[in-house]
Amino acid sequence: MSNTENQGIVQVEDTTDKENIEPPAKKPKTETKKLEDLETRLYDILSCNVCLSLPSKEIYQCPHGHLMCCSCLTHLLADARLKDEQATCPNCRTEISRSNCSRNLAVEKAVSELPTKCQYCSQEFLRVIVRLHEKEECTERLVECKYKRLGCQWQGPFHELSGHEGECLHPNKTGIELMTALDTIDETNAKRVKTLETIVGLLSFEKIAINDLQLRSYRTDDFIPQLYYETSRFNALGQQWVVKVKVDGSEKILKRNLLFQLIQKTKGQVKIKFMMIRSPFGDLSVNPTLHYHEFTADLLESEFYELAFVDNLEANKMLASKIINLRLMMFQLSN
């Protein structure tokens, strides 16, 4: 009987303590998502209204408050001068000029406080300090061996530097063994000095043109579209020109070569020496390299020349940008 009664009893589990246990907190995830959404909205609000990129240097505004980076403002004014028109804001069509466009320091400060990724370690830092981190603090930044002057060609991340220098063979080489490396270094330095002396000599020419260019990305109409960059027309030395940049090869490699070409859009025979250097509106570092081409009615396009970047990562930085800013210097030779 007792067994029967026991079978009929329903045992109720005490869940009072379990009911009082709170579910896992989701607040951090929600806060992170809200923060990311806020950053995205700020990126859209603070971006240049022309190139739609977040400016890294001075930010200007039209009389009605629409934002433009310094490069785009200069480009708009130059285009208007080329067409003999009054420059206008792309958003509100109000007239703009150097005198009525003012810097927006509040936006510049806000942009500097937004996060961005280190190009070496991909960690996020504030824009105002990321350059210092990449230059002095990042353990993944590319460095060279301190025995480079003795001919060591090693390059690698900073955290491997001490290990390499402890095993580097160059400090133990004899003077005779080091002579070959030192001769190569001297030859490289001599070429660099000669280039700089030539540039200084060209600065005394009568006809010189300096143009700060904006290159925008496009795709070819091929079956497999190819990426290329091109400027709008610009005036220099009494002619109209266009600069085109293409990627040399499509292999998935760390080091990519970018080639540029100078194209004459008006017919006229002219001998030009020219070079690409860093723009005051951009952060791409390019070694100055002089090129020569004689433009005629049958030769309106120069050959493609390599953009000699200071760092191998500069090419990838350039390809990741919507707008590329470079400065072109042109020297006209007498016929």
C-alpha positions in Angstrom: 0.0 0.0 0.0 2.7 2.3 0.9 4.5 1.5 -2.4 1.3 2.4 -4.3 0.9 5.7 -2.4 4.5 6.6 -3.1 4.1 5.9 -6.8 1.2 8.4 -6.8 3.1 11.2 -5.2 4.4 13.8 -7.7 7.6 15.3 -6.5 7.9 19.1 -7.3 11.4 20.4 -7.7 12.2 23.6 -5.8 13.2 26.1 -8.5 13.2 29.2 -6.3 17.0 29.6 -6.5 17.1 29.0 -10.3 14.4 31.5 -10.9 16.5 34.1 -9.0 19.5 33.4 -11.2 19.8 36.0 -13.9 20.5 35.0 -17.5 23.9 35.8 -18.9 24.3 39.4 -19.4 24.1 40.6 -23.0 24.8 44.2 -22.2 28.5 44.3 -23.3 27.6 42.9 -26.8 24.8 45.4 -27.1 27.0 48.3 -26.1 29.7 47.1 -28.5 27.1 47.1 -31.3 25.9 50.5 -30.4 29.5 51.8 -30.4 30.1 50.4 -33.8 26.9 51.9 -35.1 27.9 55.2 -33.7 31.3 55.0 -35.3 29.7 54.2 -38.6 27.3 57.1 -38.4 30.2 59.5 -37.5 32.2 58.2 -40.4 29.4 59.1 -42.7 28.8 62.5 -41.1 32.4 63.6 -40.9 33.5 62.3 -44.4 34.3 64.6 -47.2 31.2 65.3 -49.3 33.2 65.0 -52.5 35.4 62.0 -52.2 33.4 60.4 -49.4 36.6 59.5 -47.5 37.5 60.5 -44.0 40.0 63.3 -44.3 43.4 62.9 -42.7 44.4 66.5 -43.0 42.7 69.9 -43.0 38.9 70.0 -43.4 37.1 72.9 -45.0 33.4 73.8 -45.2 31.4 75.8 -47.7 29.4 78.9 -46.6 26.5 76.5 -45.8 28.6 74.1 -43.8 29.2 71.2 -46.2 32.5 69.5 -45.5 35.4 69.1 -48.0 38.9 67.8 -47.5 41.7 70.2 -48.6 42.5 68.0 -51.6 39.0 68.0 -53.0 38.6 71.8 -52.4 41.8 72.4 -54.4 40.6 70.1 -57.1 37.2 71.8 -57.4 38.8 75.2 -57.7 41.3 73.9 -60.3 38.6 72.3 -62.4 36.6 75.5 -62.3 39.6 77.5 -63.4 40.2 75.1 -66.2 36.6 75.4 -67.5 36.6 79.2 -66.8 33.6 78.8 -64.5 32.8 79.7 -60.9 33.5 76.9 -58.5 30.4 75.6 -56.6 29.8 73.3 -53.7 28.7 69.9 -55.0 25.9 69.7 -52.4 24.2 73.1 -52.3 25.7 74.7 -55.5 26.7 77.8 -53.6 29.8 79.6 -54.9 33.0 78.6 -53.2 36.5 80.1 -53.2 39.6 80.1 -51.0 38.3 83.2 -49.2 34.8 82.0 -48.3 35.6 78.4 -47.3 36.8 78.1 -43.7 38.5 75.4 -41.8 36.3 73.3 -39.4 38.6 72.7 -36.4 35.8 70.9 -34.5 35.4 68.3 -37.2 39.2 67.9 -37.5 39.4 67.2 -33.8 36.5 64.8 -33.9 38.1 62.9 -36.8 41.4 62.6 -34.9 39.6 60.9 -32.0 38.0 58.2 -34.2 39.6 54.7 -34.3 41.6 53.3 -37.2 43.7 50.2 -37.7 47.5 50.0 -37.6 48.7 48.9 -41.0 51.1 46.4 -39.4 49.3 44.7 -36.5 45.7 45.6 -37.4 44.9 46.7 -33.9 42.7 49.8 -33.4 44.1 53.1 -32.2 42.9 56.7 -32.2 43.9 58.4 -35.4 45.8 61.0 -33.4 48.2 58.5 -32.1 48.3 55.7 -34.7 51.2 57.2 -36.6 53.3 57.3 -33.4 52.4 53.7 -32.7 53.3 52.6 -36.3 56.6 54.4 -36.2 57.9 53.6 -32.7 55.7 51.2 -30.7 54.3 48.5 -32.9 56.1 45.2 -32.6 55.1 44.2 -36.1 56.5 47.3 -37.8 59.1 46.6 -40.5 62.6 47.4 -39.5 66.1 46.9 -40.9 69.2 45.4 -39.4 71.5 47.9 -37.7 74.3 46.4 -39.8 72.7 47.6 -43.0 75.7 49.9 -43.6 77.8 46.7 -43.7 75.6 45.2 -46.5 73.0 43.3 -44.5 69.7 43.3 -46.5 67.5 41.8 -43.7 64.1 43.3 -43.2 61.5 42.0 -40.8 59.1 42.7 -37.9 60.6 44.5 -34.9 60.0 41.6 -32.5 62.5 39.5 -34.6 65.2 42.3 -34.8 67.1 41.4 -31.7 67.2 37.7 -32.6 68.5 38.5 -36.1 71.2 41.0 -34.9 72.5 38.4 -32.5 73.0 35.9 -35.4 74.0 38.4 -38.1 77.2 37.4 -39.9 78.2 40.9 -41.2 79.9 42.2 -38.0 82.3 39.2 -38.2 83.3 39.6 -41.9 86.7 40.8 -42.8 87.3 44.2 -44.4 87.9 42.6 -47.8 84.6 40.7 -47.6 82.8 43.9 -46.8 84.2 45.9 -49.6 81.8 44.5 -52.2 78.8 45.5 -50.1 80.2 48.9 -49.4 80.9 49.5 -53.1 77.2 48.7 -53.8 76.1 51.1 -51.1 78.3 53.8 -52.4 77.0 53.4 -55.9 73.4 53.6 -54.7 74.1 56.7 -52.7 76.0 58.3 -55.6 73.0 57.7 -57.9 70.7 59.3 -55.3 72.9 62.4 -54.9 73.1 62.7 -58.7 69.3 62.6 -59.0 68.9 65.3 -56.3 71.6 67.5 -58.0 69.8 67.2 -61.3 66.5 68.2 -59.7 68.1 71.2 -58.1 69.4 72.2 -61.5 66.0 71.8 -63.1 64.5 74.2 -60.5 66.3 77.0 -62.4 64.4 76.3 -65.6 62.1 79.0 -66.9 59.1 76.8 -67.5 58.1 74.7 -64.5 54.7 73.3 -63.5 53.6 71.8 -60.2 50.3 70.1 -60.1 48.6 68.4 -57.1 46.6 65.6 -58.6 43.7 63.5 -57.5 43.5 60.0 -59.0 40.1 58.2 -58.9 39.6 54.5 -59.3 37.9 53.0 -62.4 37.5 49.6 -64.0 38.2 48.5 -67.6 35.5 47.1 -69.8 37.4 43.8 -70.3 35.9 40.4 -69.6 37.9 40.5 -66.3 37.7 44.1 -65.3 41.1 45.6 -64.4 41.6 48.3 -61.8 43.2 51.6 -62.8 43.4 55.2 -61.6 43.1 58.3 -63.6 43.1 62.1 -63.1 40.8 64.6 -64.7 42.4 66.9 -67.3 44.7 69.6 -65.9 46.6 72.5 -67.5 50.4 72.7 -67.4 53.0 74.3 -69.6 50.3 75.5 -72.1 49.0 72.0 -72.7 46.3 69.7 -71.2 47.3 66.5 -69.5 46.0 63.3 -67.8 47.9 60.9 -65.5 47.0 57.2 -65.5 48.1 54.6 -62.9 47.8 50.9 -63.3 48.7 47.8 -61.2 51.6 45.8 -62.6 50.2 42.2 -62.5 47.3 40.8 -60.5 49.1 38.2 -58.4 48.3 38.0 -54.7 51.7 39.1 -53.4 52.8 41.4 -50.7 54.9 43.7 -52.9 52.9 45.2 -55.8 54.2 47.6 -58.4 52.2 50.6 -59.6 53.0 52.2 -62.9 52.0 55.7 -64.0 51.8 57.3 -67.4 51.7 60.9 -68.5 49.2 61.5 -71.4 49.1 64.7 -73.5 45.5 65.6 -74.5 46.4 68.6 -76.7 48.6 68.4 -79.8 51.9 70.2 -79.5 55.5 69.2 -79.6 57.2 69.6 -76.2 60.1 68.0 -74.4 59.3 67.2 -70.7 61.2 65.9 -67.7 58.8 65.0 -64.9 58.6 63.1 -61.6 56.0 62.1 -59.0 56.5 63.1 -55.4 54.4 63.2 -52.2 51.4 65.5 -52.2 50.8 67.9 -49.3 47.3 66.5 -49.2 48.3 62.8 -48.9 50.5 60.5 -46.9 52.0 58.4 -49.7 55.8 58.6 -49.6 57.4 58.4 -53.1 61.1 58.6 -53.9 61.8 61.3 -56.6 62.7 59.7 -59.9 63.1 61.7 -63.1 61.7 60.6 -66.4 61.9 62.1 -69.9 59.6 62.1 -72.8 59.3 64.1 -76.0 55.6 64.6 -76.8 54.7 64.9 -80.5 51.6 64.6 -82.6 52.3 60.9 -83.0 53.6 60.3 -79.4 51.0 61.7 -77.0 51.6 59.1 -74.3 54.7 58.4 -72.3 55.8 55.0 -71.3 54.6 53.5 -68.0 57.0 54.2 -65.2 57.1 52.6 -61.8 56.0 54.7 -58.8 59.1 54.3 -56.5 57.5 54.0 -53.1 59.6 54.4 -50.0 58.0 51.4 -48.4 56.5 48.2 -49.9 53.3 48.8 -48.0 52.7 52.1 -49.6 51.3 50.4 -52.8 48.8 48.5 -50.7 47.9 51.7 -48.8 47.3 53.4 -52.2 45.1 50.5 -53.5 43.0 50.7 -50.4 42.2 54.3 -50.9 39.3 55.7 -52.9 41.2 58.8 -53.8 45.0 59.0 -54.4 46.8 62.3 -53.9 50.2 62.8 -55.6 52.2 65.8 -56.8 53.5 66.0 -60.3 56.5 68.2 -61.2 57.1 69.0 -64.8 60.1 70.8 -66.4 59.9 71.9 -70.0 63.2 71.6 -72.0 63.9 74.1 -74.8 63.6 72.7 -78.3 
